[in-house]
Amino acid sequence: MSELFDAVDALVASRATLPPPEERKRLRKAHGLTVDEVATALRVRRATVSGWEAGKTEPRPPERDAYARLLGKLAELYPADPDTVAPTAPSRPDPALPVPVPVPVPSGPSSSSASCAQNTSASPPAPGTAPAAPAQAPSGPAPAPAAEPAPALRPAADSEQPPAPPGSRPRSRSRRPGGPAPAGPAPGADTRFENGPLAVIDAEDGQVFAYCVGGLVLDVPARSVPALIDWTLREARLGQPRLSGPGKDADPLLVLTESACARYGLPVHLTDAERLAGRLPDDHKAVKQLARADWRLTQRGFGPWARVYRPAQGAERNCVQLCIPSWNALDTRHWADAAQLPPAELARVLGTYADRVMTPRGSTAVTGLELMTALHPPTRASEPDGTGKRHSEHNPGSLGTEPVDCAPCEAPDGHPLLAGLPRFHRRTPAEVLMEEAYDWARPLTDEECTRRYLVGIDVNMAFAAGANGLVVGLDAPVHLDRPVFDPKLPGSWLVDLSHVDLSRVRLGKEWTRLQADLLPSPFTPTGDRPEGPAWYATPTVAYAAELGYDVRPLEAYVRYDNGRYLDAWYNRLRDAYVATMADLGVPATASPEEFLAAMDGHKDRDPGMAIVLSVIKATVKGGIGKLRERPRGEGWKPGRPWRALSRPTWRPDIRAAVISRTRINMHRKLVKHAAFTGQYPVAVLSDCAVYASDGPSPLDFLPYREGKPLPGGWRLGVSPGMVKHEGTQTVLWGEGVRERFDAPELNLARYIKSGEVTNQDSGE
């Protein structure tokens, strides 16, 4: 019998009572404890304790018992004010325990179509009463799964609230038993989307749940994919308001976990053939179900990112997007292990990204491009005409609704404009615009070899910073012969810049002497000095003039309709990046020393937000790259058009201008640093520069004076365009690597972070 008593005692201990999350934090702070100290004592991660205090997660045995003991001792030392703290109660009871939940009213009209489906489990009977007999299942055929009206609701038996009037929205939201109570919509929020932009759909023990942002969990009654789409549009209140006045609201996004795929008859993983095709076959059961229910799929079909829609009728939204992580929808290069996260945490990660950037529309590259269009929609409503009607018209400052041809020099190999070239013709710099990021390195000087360290610094969001304030063309190019260069006119210019001598450049109003052989040329990605006429984007030619040299173009393709199309795109991504860095403990107000200290281990403080940070950066690079998307399969042959050419956002000239400005921004800082300190980079790779230094920190070679950086030079900090510490290795490491691979100009910037070099990396 004693063994039974011990088992009961252990069961009670496993449900150790915990105070609410806000009280846990109060007690810790009252005793002067840090999150790290609590985490160390309980042998868990810092992020785990933060999650307990935020109510996002709950401790489990054996940590739960120790945590309850700690809080209990602290509560004795620092009693709570009964007027301000809720009574002590289990914060998240076991899901198996009965809890009071709303139940359907036996009869009466259903709630409005906007209501969320509720958990229909009955409350336990009151003590001393007999339990009600289970309801008999009705005879006859089951109702069609697509209808599924939400039942009218009444409060649980122990509630004192009167029943909601027929047709009104329910007073309570559905949430998983024991889950944290979701916050209501923010004041002024769009109530059409009060449950957030997306939901992670998960199946468990025969039930389906929708995990939304803010801890909200909805019961999902749908039994098929078409019914799930109907429920989303009629009941779930998911979506996101438009980012620009003339734009469109974002469609709701459903993320299907592996268990949800199995529940709705979808494969958990694609076969090799399906993966190569990027979609399910048209004869798959789920595809046929959608077709029978009059739902359509876009041309990309039912793949990792699927769009299910019906033709729009007026302002009514009839589109839902599906994301299936187990089909590799979330690229691990950017999303890391997001596909393996628990549903609630995945909803937090995706929801944060959606709130700060936009609801994902596909890969990070696709979303980056879609963000441009969402912020600058191609059309807007006109002013009322004589009959009072409004019409769709071009939205000034946008790229419009129709694609425009690029200039021949801007066209990548295989473009229809180049169909007349010989098959194996290799275009020269005088025939093709080659604005790409840096990949340059040089041998160390004797003086640099006497220093101990190689220190890499990396520009934050370099391509976003290059887009900030950049004037780009909005229409088709106009060809000019022997034009006068205009730095305010975006386009491509054929000009000879081989006469620009970096040993003597103008900085402001003064001419400065430099060691040209220790600097890359600003005009080529390899850093080599140009040998004759070549095509350049406007920022590159403007920089040559800035350095004090004449530029006389031979030819040009310019765009007279232009503007700062990417400014809003940059601002949104900048704010998202800075906010996420703050979440990771790296504030924008930190001093250089504080910034370097805060960056140490910042991604470990909240792995979910570290994923968001990675995806934001990938959205920048991917969006810029997507402006010149190349053919991918599609049975394409050189000289024939490919699908991306039909987009108004297929603009290789804009991509070239952004990369040109990014590379020029990099070179300008290299020159100013060299002129002021006499220090030159030993390697540059895209947005990373490596310097030889006497110390291992960037502060050992960056010219800070009383906390202030060199004007126009490198500056440590969070904002795009500022730099962070990329990595440090020894000079002996660098020389050893180059000797081992017999590569005196191996680009050490590629390996400065980890110090690991493979034969494949070195080209062997």
N, C-alpha and C positions, 0 to 999 in steps of 0.2 A: 504493500500500500504506500510505503514511503517513496518508492520509485515513482508512483503516479503523482504524489504531491510535488516531488522534485520537478517532474515534467510540467506540471501546471505552473509552478513558480517560474520555470524557465520561459514558458509561453507568455506569462504576464510581463516578465522582464523584457522580452523581445518587442513589446509594444510600449516601451518606456515613454512616459509622457514628456513632451517637449513644449516649451512656450512658443508662441507665434514668432515668425522670423524677425520682426522688428524688435522684439524683446530680447532675442538672442544677441543681436548686435548691440543693444543698449547695455546688457550685462557685461559683454566683453569690453566695451569701451569704458564702463564704469570702473573696472579693475585695471585699466591701463594696458590691456593686452592687445597685441597686434594679431592680424589674421595669420601671419606666418608663425607666431608663437603657438597659437591654438593648433594649427595644422601640424607643426612639429610634434607637439605633445600627443596628438591623436594618430600620428603616423599616416597622414593623408596629405593630399596636395593642397596648396593654397587656394586654388580655384574651387576645390570641393567645399571648403569652409565658406567661401564667398557664396557658393550656390545655396548652402543651407541657410545663410543669413538673408539671402534674397528670396527664399521660398521657391527657387527653381527646382531644387532637388531635396531629398530627405535622406538622412543617414540610415544606414542599415546595421544590424548587429555584425560584429561586436562594437563597432565605433559608436553606434547609437547609444548603447548603455553608458559608455565612457563620457560621451557628449552630454547626456542627460545628467550624469553625476556632476560634471563641471558646472553646468548651468544651475543645477540645484544648489550647489555650494555658493555660487555667486549671487543667487537670488536671496540667500540667507543674509549675505553681507550688504546687498543693495536692494532692499525691498522696492517693489514697483509702486507707483502712485495708482491707487485703484480707480481714480477718476480718468486716467489717461491710458491705461494699459488693459487690454482685453483679458478676461480670465484665462488662467492656464488651461490648455486643452491640447489633445493630440493634434499636431499640425497636419499630418497626412496619414490617416489610418490606413490599414491594409485594405486593398481593393476588395478583398473577400468579405469584409465586415459590412453588415447592412447599414445604410444611411438613408435619411429622409430625402426623397426625390420627388419631383412633380409626377403626377399620374394623370392619365386621360380622364376627362369627364365622360360619363357613360353615354351621354347624348348631347346634341346641340351642334351648332355650326362649327366648322374648323376655324383655326386661327388664320390670320392673313398669310399670304404666300411668302412674305418676307421673314416669317418666324423661323427660328432654328429648331430642328427636331430635337426632342427631349428624351432623356432616359425614362423608360416607362416601367421600371421596376417599382413594385409597391413597397410602402414603408412596413416595417415589422409590426405585428399586432400589439396592442397595448397589453401590459401584464394582466393576467387573469381572464383574457378573452380567447376564444377559440380562433384559430387562423381561418381565414376565408378559404373556401374551396377554389381550386384552380379553375379558371375560365375554360369552357369547352371551345375548341377550335371550330369555327363555323364550317358547315359542310358546303360542298360545291367548289367550283374552280376558284383558284387564288386570283386576286385582282392583278391587273397589269402592273408591273413594277415601275413603270415610268410615271404613273400618276402620283401616288404617295403624298397625299395632302398631310400637312402637319396637324396633329390633333390639338383641339382646344385644351388648355391646361388649367389645373387648379393647384393651389399650394399644397405642400405636404401636410399630413394630418396635424402636426404639432405647430403649424403656422397660424398666426392670428389675422393674416391678411385676408380680405374677402376675395372671392374668385374674380379673375379678370373678365371683363365684359366680352361677349361674343365678338369675334372678328378683330380684337385688339392684339397687339404683340404681347408675348408672355413677359412677365416681370423678371423672371430668372433665366439665366442662360444655362444651356446644358454643359456640364463639366463632369469629367471622370470622377467617380467616387474617390474622395481623399485628395483630389487635385487642388491646386491653389485657386482661389476665387479670382476670376479674371477681372481686370479693371474695366470700367465702363468706357464708352467712347469719349475722347477728349472733347472739351467744349469747342464748339464750332466745327467738329469733325463731320465728314460726310456720312450720314447714317446709312446710306446705301451700302457702304463698305465697312460697317462698324466692326466686323470680325477680322479685318485685315486683308492684305492682298492675296494671301495664299493659305493653303492647308496641306498638311502631310497626312495622307490617308493610310491608316494602319488597321489590320484585322487581328483580333485576339479573342480566343475562346468563343468563336462564332459570332462576335460582334465587330462592327466596323466603327472606327472613331476618326474624327478629323481634328488633328492637332493644329491649332491656329496660333498666331502670335499672342504674346501676353499671357500665356498659360491657359488660354481657353481651349476646351476640348468639346467638340460637338458629336452627338450620336448621329451616325449615317444610316438611314434606313434602306438605301438603294441596294438592289440585289444584282444589278447588271451594269455594264459600262454606260449604256444609254440612260438608265435611270440615275446613275451617278451624275451625269452631265445635267440632267433635268433638275435634280436636287440642288446642284451647285448654283444654277441660275435662278431657281425659284425660292430657295430657302436659306442658303448658306450665308448670304450677305458678304460675299468676298469680292475683292477687286481693289482698284487704286484710282484715285482721281487723276485727271489729266495733268501733265506737267506744264502745259502751255494752254492759254485761252482757246486758240483754234484747234487744239489737238483732240485726241480721243482718250477716254478712260481706259485704263489697262484692264485687260480681261483677267478673270480669276485664274489662278494657277493651282493645280492639284498635283502633289508629289506622291506617287504611289510606291509604297515600300514593297519588299518582296512578298510579305504576307498578303498585302492588298492585291498584288498581281495574281497570286494564287486564288484569292477569294473571287476575283472577277474574271477568271478564266484566261488570264494572260500568262505567257511564259515568264518564269522568274528570270531567265537569261535567254538571250537570243542565240540561235544556232549560228554556225559560221556563215552560212548562206544569208541568213537574215541580217547578221552584223555587217557583211559586205554590202548588202543592198540598203542597209540603214533603215529597215522597216519590216513590218510583218507582211506576209503575202496577202493579196487582196481576197483570197478565199478563206482567211482565218475567221473563226467563229465571231470574234469580237468586232472585226471589220464588217462582217455581214449584219451583225446586230445593229450597228450604227446606221448602216444603209437602210435597213428595214424601218428604223425609227426616223428616217429623213434627216439624219445628221450627215455632214460631209467632212472629209479630210482635205487638207491642202495637198499640193503636189508632192510634198515630201512624205506623205502617207502616215501610217501609224508607226512612228519610230520613237527614239529616246525623247524627243521633244515633238509632241503631236499637238495640232490645233484642230479642235472639233467645233464645227460651226453650222449655222443655217444662215441663208442670206438675210442681211439686216432688213428690218421693217421699221422705217422711221428711226427713232432714237433708241429702240429696244436693243439691248445687248444680247446676242445669241452666239457667243463664242467662249469656249473654255480651253485653256492650255494644259496639257499633261506633261509631266516630267517623270521619267522612270530611271532612278539612279542605278538600278541593277543592270540596266541596258547601257551603262556608261554615259548617261546624260551629263553627269558631273565629272568633268575631266580631272583626273587626280593630279595633273600638273599644277592646277590652280586651286581645286577644291579639296585637295589632300584626301583625308579619309571621311569627308562629309557624308558619303553614301552609307557609311556604317554607323552614323550617329543615331542615338535613340530618336524617335519621332519628335518629341518635344524640343530637343536640342537642335535638330535639323530645322524645325520650324523657326526657332530663334535665329539661327544663322541666316537662313534664306530671307526671313522677315526683316532682319536688320539691313541686309543688302538691298532688298526691295524698297525699304523706307528711305535709305540714303542715296541709292542710285536709281533703280527702277525695278519693277517686277521682271525677273529674268525671262528672256524670250527665246533662249537657246544657249549656244556657247557664249563664252565671255566676249568673243569677237562679234557675234551677232548682236548681243545686247549693247555693246559699245556703239555699234552703228545705229541700232534702233533708238538709242538715247539721243543721238544727234537729230533724228527725225522727230522724236517726241518733243524736243525742245524748240524745234523750228519746223512745224508742220508745213507741208507744201501748199496747202490751200486754207482759205478762211472764208467766212460769210461776208458777202458784199453789203454795202449800204442798200436800204430798200429802194427798189426802182419805182417807176410811176404807178405801178399797181400795188405797191406795198410789199412785194415779194423780195426775198433775198436770194442770191445766187452764189455758187462757189466761184472763187476767184483766186489768183495767185497770191500767196502770202509773201510780201516783200521780205527779203533777207533769207529766204529759204532756197533750196535747190530745185523747187518745182516738182512737177509730176512726171516729166518726160526726161529720159536720158539724153545727154549731149555727147557728141564725139570729142575725144581728146585730140591733142596735136600728135602728128606722127612721131615726134621725138619722145612723147610721153607714153606711147603705146608699148606694152611689154611684148617680148618675142611671141610670135604666133597670133598676134592681133590681126583682124581682117584688114586694117589699114596697111599692113606689111605683107599682104599676100603676094605682091609682085617681086619681093626679094628672093634671091636664090636660096635654095633649101638650107644650105649649110653656111650661109653668110653670117659672119660675126660682126655686129655693128660696133663702130668706133665711138669714142666720146663725142665726136662731131655729129653723130647720128642718133644718139640715144641719151636721154636724161638719166644720169646715174647719181641721184641723191640718196645716199644710204648712210647708216650710222658708222662710227669709227671702228676700225680693227687695225691698230697700229702699235708697233713696239720698236725699241732700239736697244743696242748693247749699253751696258752701264759704263760710265766714264770711270777713270782711275779714282777720282775723288769720291764718286758715289760708292765705289767698292769698299772704301774705308769706313763707310757708315754701317750700322748694325742691322737696320730694319728696312723692309719694304712695306709701306702702309698704303692701303687702298681706301679711297673715298668714293662714295656712290651718290649720284644726284637723285634726290627723291622725285618720283613721277616726272622724269625728264621730258618725255614726249608730251605730257599734259602741259608742262611749263612752256614747251615750245609752241603749243597751240594757243596759249594765252595772249590775247591782243593781236593775233596774226590776221592780216587781211588776206582773204583767199577769193578766188574767182567763183562766181555763181552761175555763169553762163558759158557758152561755147567760146573757144579761142578765136582771136583775130590775128591773121598773119601780117607781119611788118618786115620790110627790108630796110636795113641800115637805120634802125630807130635810135633816138636819144634815150639813154637809160633813165627810167623813172622808178626810184625805190618804192614809191607808193602804188605802183601798178603791178598786181600779181600776174605771174606768167612764167614762161620759160625763155631763156635768152642764150643765143649762141655767141660766145665771146671768148677771146683769148686772155687768160689770166696768168699765163706763164711768166709775165714780167713782174708779178708781185713778189717782192723780196722781203722775207720775214726778218732779215737781219737789220732792217730799218723800217719801223712802222710808226704811224702817228697814233698816239693815245691822247684823246682830247685835242688840245691845241699844240702839244709837244711831240717832237719826233724822238723815238727811243731806239737804242741799239739792243739787239737780242742775238743769241746764238741760234741761228736758223736751223742748223743741223740737229739740234736737240728738241725741235718742235715738229709736230706733224703739220702738213699743209692743211689749211682749212677748206680746200677746194675738192679734195678727193677722199673717199672712205678709207683708202689705204694710207693716207697721209703723205703720199708721193706728190711731188710738185708736178702740176700739169705741163704737158709738152706742146700744147697748141690749142686751137679753138675747141670748145666743148660746150655742151648744153648745161645750164645751171638754172635753178629756181631763183626767184627774186631775192630772198634773204642772203644767198651766197654772193651774188653780184653786189648787193648793197654793202656787204661786209668788206669786199675788196675796196670799194670807194671809201668806206669808213677808215680803213688802214692808210689812206692817203694816196691811192693810185687811181689813174684814169681808167675808165672802162668804156669801150666802144663796141657795142654789140654789132654783129654782122646781120643778125636775123632775130626775130622774136615771135612768139605766140602769146598774146596778152589778152586779158579779160577786163573789159571796161565796167561790167556790172560786177561789183565785188562788195565785200563787207567782212565783218568779224564774226563769221558764221559759227566758230567754235568757242566763243567766249562763254556762253551759257553752259555748254558741255564741260568746259574746263572748270567753271565755278562749282558745278554740282559734284564733279568728281573730286575736286580739291577739298570741298567741305566734307565729303564722305570719308576721304583719307584722313584728314585732320581729326575728325570726330572719332574714328576707329582707333587711331593712335592714342587719343586721350583715354579711350576705354582700356587700352593696354598699358596705361600708366605713363604715357609719354606726352606731357602737355606742351602746347605751342609756346607757352611763356617761359619755358625752362632756359636757364643759362647754358652756355656750351658745356660746362662741366656737369651740370645737372642732366643735360640731354644725353651725354654719353653714358652716364650712370643709369639713367632710366632705360636706355636702349638695351642694356645688358640683360638678356633673358626676357625681353618684353613679350615675346610670342608664347612663353610658357605660362603667363599670368591668366590668360583666358584663351585656350586653344580654339574655341569657336570664333572669337573675334579675330584671331590670327588668320583663320580661313577667310573671313570677310575681307581683311586687309589684302591678302593675296589675290582675291578675286577682283577687288577694286583696281589693283595695279594691272592685272591681266586685261581688264575691261578697257583700260587706256590703250595698251599696246595692240590688243586685238582689234579694237575699233579703228585705229589708224591703219593697221594692216589690211583690214577689210575694204578700205577705200580703193585698193587695187587687187581685189581678189582674183586669183588665177583659176583656170579651169580645173575641175576635180572630177576625173572620170568622165561621166556623161557621154561617152563615146566620141569625145571631142577630137578634132584633127586640126593641126596648125592652119591658120588662114580662115577658119570658120568662127563665127561668134559663139560665145558660151553664155550660160544663164545669167551670170552676174552683170553682163554688159547691158541688160535691160533695166537695170536699176538707176534712178537718178543719182543715187549715192555711190555709183561706181566712178570715182574721181581720182585718178592717179596723180593729177596735178596738185590736189590738196594734200595727199599723202606726201608727195615730194616736198612741198613747202614746209610741212611740219617737221620732217626729218632734217631738211636743210637748216631750219631755224634752230633745231635742237643741237645739231652739230656745231653751228656757229656760236651758240650760247656757250657750249663747252670750250671752244677754242678761245673765245674772248676771255674767259676766266683763266685758262692756261697762260695766255699772254700777260695778263695783269699780274698774276702770281709770279711769273718769271721776271717781269720788269721790276717788281717791288722787292723780291727776295733773292733772285738769282738761282732759284730752284726750278728744275724742269722735270716734266713727267718722263718716266721710263717706259710706260705702257698706257694705252687708252683703249678701252673696249666699250663701245656704245656710251653708257652713262657712268662708267667707272674709270678713274684715273689712279695710277700708282706712282708714288714718290719714294725716293730713298730718304731715310730719316735717321737721326741719332736716337730717337725714342720710339716706342711702339704705338703711341697715340697720335691721332690727327693733330692734337694741340701741340705736339712736339715740332710740327713744321708749318702749321697754319699761322699767319701773322696777326694774331689777336693782340690788341692793345687795350688794356683795362676793360676786357670783355667785349670790345668792339672789333669787328672784322675789317679787313681791307675793303674799301668801297669798290663794288663791282667785282670782287674776288670770291673765293670759296667762303661759305658761311655755314656753320653747323646749325641744324635745326630741323623742324618737322615739315615746314611748308614745302610745296613743290618748288624745285629750283635750288633749294638748300641741299646740303650734303650730310650724309651719315657715314659712320665708320663701316667699311665693307669687310676689312680683314687685315691682319698683319702676319707677315712671315719674315724670316731673316734673309739678309742679302746672300748668305751662304746657301740657303735653300734655293734662291733664285738662280744663282750661278750653277749650282749642282744640277738643277733640273735641265737647264739649257745644255750643259755638258753631256748629261746622260742621254739626251735625245739628239745631240749634235745639232742644236737649233739655237744659234746665238741671238735670234730675234723672236723667239717663242713669246707669245703674248702672255705675260705673267698676270695680267689683269683677269684673265679667264679663271685662274686658279688661286687667286690671292685669298679668297674666303676660306676655303677648306685646306688648301695646300696639297690636295691630291691631284696627281696627273697620271693619266693612263696612256698606253700606246695609241689608243684610238683618238684621244684628245690631241696628241702631238702629231698625228698624221701618219704614224708608222703602221 
